[in-house]
Amino acid sequence: MTTEQQIANLQASVDRLTNAVTSLCQHQGTRLSKQQLADRLKVHRNTLNNMLDRDRRMPRPGSDGKFLLADVIAWEAYGRQQ
């Protein structure tokens, strides 16, 4: 097996695991407060507000003011702007 094939296999495994965790979180409905999300991203809450203003792909809080963990994981895996 070539290095390229090994990398492709590893990426496919990571994608499957990410999808499984996302599905589990959607099923469980785990939600994060703004402070929990800031802690997860290792930023201050004010920085999180700035990130929300800049990154339109970033998950938005629900009517309860909390973020769906499944959306956060998907954004971290596929859509987060650096």
Number of C-alpha atoms within 10 A of each C-alpha: 5 7 8 9 10 11 11 12 12 12 12 12 12 13 14 12 12 17 16 12 16 18 13 14 18 15 10 12 13 13 21 17 15 18 15 14 20 17 13 11 13 11 13 14 16 12 13 18 12 11 14 15 10 11 13 12 12 18 20 14 16 10 7 8 12 17 21 21 22 23 18 21 18 17 15 14 13 11 15 15 12 4
